[in-house]
Amino acid sequence: MIPRLWSCKELALIAAIVVLACVAAYLSIRLTRPKPFASATLGVEWQCKQSFLVTSCHRIVHVKPVSPARQPV
């Protein structure tokens, strides 16, 4: 006779652990990923990103287009 390796309760417990681990990984990635937002107090020259506990802002440098330099003919 071949013995059963896993009982139904053990399989249910393993499945529950796997599901909880996947949910925890998804939530940790979802909550810690920075999300950009506009800050009215800083103005349009600032770009801010907010994650779960940290908000960081940095100044955006606007670059003016440069006309192509004239080359001697």
N, C-alpha and C positions, 0 to 999 in steps of 0.2 A: 504494500500500500504506500502511496506517495503522500508524505505529510504536506499540509498547507503551509505555505511560507508566510502569508499575511492573512489576518482575519479582517472582517469588514470594519471593525472599530479601528484597527491600526491603519487601514487604508484611508478611512475618513479623517483620522488625525493627521496623517501625512498630507492629504489634500488640503486640509484647513491651514496647516503650517505654510504650505507653498502659496496658497492664496493670500494669507496675511503678509508674507514676505514680499509678494508682488505688489500689494496695495501700499505697503510701507515704502518700497522703492519708488513707486510712482509718485506718491505724495511728497517724498523728500526731494525728488527732482522738480516737481511742479512748484513747490513752495520756495525753493531756493534759486530758481532761475530768475535773473533780473528782468523786470518789466519796465520799458521806457515810459515816461510820463512828462507832461509839460508842467513847468513850475512858473506860475504867474508872478510870484514874488521875485524871482531871479531874472526873468525876461527871456526873450527869444534866443539870446546868444548862449544859453546854457542848456545842456542835455543832461537829464537826470534819469537814473535807473533805480528801481526799488526792488529789493528782494525781501525775504521773510523778516529779517531783523535789521538789515543795513540799507541805507539810502546813500547813493553816491552821485555827485554831480561834477561835470567837467565843462569847461568853456569850449564852445565850438568856434573854430577859426574859419572865418569866411574868406575864401580865396577869390580874388578878382581875376577874371580871365585876362590873359596877356595876349596882345596881338603878336603874330609871328614876327620875329626880328627880320629887318630888311637885310638881305644878303647882297654883297656887291656883285654886280653883273660882270 
